[in-house]
Amino acid sequence: MVVATDDERIEAACQDLGIECVRTGEHLTGTDRVAECAERLPAGAYINVQGDEPFISPVAIDAVSEALEHLPPGTLAVNAYTELDDVCAVLDHNVVKVVVDAASNALLFSRQPVPYPRGDRPKYLRQLGLYGFTGTALSLFRHLPQGPLERTEGVEMLRFVEHGHGVRMLRVIDDGLAVDTPEDLARASTLLHSQPVL
């Protein structure tokens, strides 16, 4: 495991805790940051757990790693998701929703509640900040320009989708708390301090 950051405070905290850290330049997205790291740390594949997902399930990480070994041709990334059953989360713009096709490939990511419930009652799916990439995919990602959808929504996986590259969505079981707001941080602190010490 390596922490990638452009922030000296995070780098210092990692050093204090004995965690390997790579200091990067400033980047538009976390995946651009991981792509820089991939140039320095060659590997066949990379798993990216975004910093706002501190409670992500290790089982979900293993599932993404396994799926990465079996990517179909033309698919460059694996992105985990869960089903949403909380109306507040569906409406929350901090929660990114994803729409998938019959083969579990991403069609669209949005901060809005998609799809719109005009006919059938839809299932809403939450994109997790948990990605798997090949080294080739990260190199390509770093050189693709941001498209209008990525710039508008602020969702980096749209960069692959907008340029016609496949993103395989993988359903996982994860009820971890994402930290996107100061309120989330307060809940995360409470949760962290209530965990038993191993």
C-alpha positions in Angstrom: 0.0 0.0 0.0 1.2 3.5 -0.9 -0.4 6.8 0.0 -0.2 9.3 -2.9 -0.6 13.0 -1.9 0.5 16.5 -2.9 -0.1 17.7 0.7 2.9 18.0 3.0 0.7 17.5 6.1 -0.5 14.1 4.8 3.1 13.2 3.9 4.3 14.1 7.4 1.4 12.0 9.0 2.4 9.0 6.9 6.0 9.4 7.9 5.0 9.5 11.6 2.9 6.4 11.1 5.5 4.5 9.1 3.3 4.4 6.0 4.9 4.5 2.5 4.0 7.8 0.8 4.6 9.2 -2.6 4.6 13.0 -2.9 3.1 14.0 -6.3 2.5 17.2 -8.2 -1.0 18.8 -8.1 -3.6 17.0 -10.2 -7.1 17.5 -11.5 -8.2 14.2 -10.0 -7.1 11.3 -7.8 -6.8 9.1 -10.8 -4.4 11.5 -12.4 -2.4 11.3 -9.2 -2.4 7.5 -9.3 -1.3 7.7 -12.9 1.8 9.7 -11.9 2.6 7.2 -9.2 2.2 4.4 -11.8 5.0 6.0 -13.8 7.3 5.7 -10.7 6.1 2.4 -9.4 5.7 0.0 -12.3 3.2 -2.8 -11.8 0.8 -4.9 -13.9 -2.3 -3.4 -12.2 -3.3 -0.8 -9.6 -6.1 -0.5 -7.1 -7.1 3.1 -6.2 -9.0 3.7 -2.9 -9.9 7.3 -2.9 -9.1 9.3 0.3 -12.8 10.0 0.9 -13.4 6.2 1.4 -11.5 5.5 4.7 -13.9 2.7 5.7 -14.1 0.8 2.4 -14.5 -2.9 2.9 -11.3 -5.0 2.4 -13.6 -7.6 0.8 -14.6 -5.0 -1.8 -11.0 -4.2 -2.5 -10.3 -7.9 -3.1 -13.3 -8.2 -5.4 -12.0 -5.3 -7.6 -8.6 -6.9 -7.7 -10.1 -10.2 -8.8 -12.2 -8.5 -11.5 -9.2 -6.7 -12.8 -7.6 -10.0 -13.7 -10.5 -10.8 -16.0 -11.2 -7.6 -17.9 -12.8 -8.1 -21.3 -11.1 -6.6 -24.3 -11.6 -2.8 -24.6 -12.4 -2.4 -20.9 -9.8 -0.3 -19.1 -11.0 -0.1 -15.5 -13.1 -1.7 -12.8 -15.2 0.6 -10.6 -17.1 -0.7 -7.6 -20.7 0.3 -6.8 -23.4 -0.5 -4.3 -27.2 -0.1 -4.4 -28.7 2.9 -2.7 -31.8 2.5 -0.6 -31.7 5.8 1.2 -33.7 8.6 -0.5 -31.5 11.3 1.1 -28.4 9.7 -0.5 -30.1 9.5 -3.9 -30.8 13.2 -3.7 -27.4 14.1 -2.3 -25.1 15.7 -4.9 -22.0 14.4 -3.0 -23.1 10.9 -3.8 -22.3 9.9 -7.3 -24.8 7.7 -9.1 -24.0 5.4 -12.0 -26.2 3.8 -14.7 -25.0 0.5 -16.1 -25.8 -1.5 -19.2 -26.8 -5.2 -19.4 -23.1 -6.2 -19.3 -22.4 -4.1 -16.2 -20.5 -1.4 -18.1 -20.9 2.2 -17.1 -23.2 4.3 -19.3 -23.3 7.4 -17.2 -22.1 8.9 -13.9 -24.0 11.8 -12.4 -24.4 13.6 -9.1 -28.1 13.9 -10.0 -30.6 11.1 -9.3 -30.3 9.1 -12.5 -32.2 7.5 -14.1 -35.3 9.7 -13.9 -38.3 7.7 -12.5 -40.8 8.4 -15.3 -41.9 4.8 -15.9 -40.6 2.0 -13.8 -39.2 2.6 -10.3 -35.4 2.6 -10.9 -32.7 1.1 -8.8 -30.2 3.8 -7.9 -26.5 2.8 -7.8 -23.8 4.5 -5.8 -20.3 4.7 -7.4 -17.6 4.0 -4.8 -14.2 5.7 -4.9 -12.7 2.3 -5.5 -11.1 1.6 -8.8 -8.9 -0.9 -10.5 -6.7 -0.1 -13.5 -4.1 -1.6 -15.7 -0.9 0.3 -16.2 -1.8 1.0 -19.8 -5.2 2.4 -18.7 -3.6 4.8 -16.3 -1.1 6.0 -18.9 -4.0 6.6 -21.4 -6.1 8.3 -18.7 -3.4 10.8 -18.0 -3.1 11.8 -21.6 -6.8 12.0 -22.4 -8.3 15.5 -22.1 -11.2 16.2 -19.7 -14.5 16.2 -21.6 -17.4 18.4 -20.9 -19.3 15.8 -18.8 -16.3 15.2 -16.5 -15.8 19.0 -16.1 -19.5 19.5 -15.4 -20.0 16.6 -13.0 -16.6 16.4 -11.4 -16.5 12.6 -11.9 -13.2 11.4 -13.3 -14.4 8.0 -14.7 -16.4 10.0 -17.2 -13.1 10.7 -18.9 -13.0 7.1 -20.1 -16.7 7.0 -20.9 -16.6 10.2 -22.9 -13.7 8.9 -25.0 -15.4 5.6 -25.7 -13.5 3.3 -23.3 -15.2 0.7 -21.2 -15.5 0.9 -17.4 -16.7 -2.3 -15.9 -18.9 -1.7 -12.9 -18.7 -4.3 -10.1 -21.4 -4.6 -7.4 -19.9 -5.1 -4.0 -21.3 -5.1 -0.4 -20.0 -2.1 1.4 -21.8 0.1 3.9 -18.7 2.2 4.8 -19.1 5.9 5.3 -17.7 8.1 2.6 -16.3 11.4 3.9 -17.4 14.3 1.6 -18.6 17.0 4.0 -17.7 18.3 7.5 -20.7 16.5 8.8 -19.4 13.2 7.3 -16.0 13.9 9.0 -17.7 14.3 12.4 -19.6 11.0 11.9 -16.4 9.3 10.7 -14.6 10.5 13.9 -17.3 9.1 16.1 -17.3 5.8 14.2 -13.5 5.5 14.3 -13.5 6.1 18.1 -16.2 3.5 18.6 -14.2 0.8 16.9 -12.6 -1.8 19.1 -8.8 -1.6 19.2 -7.1 -4.7 17.7 
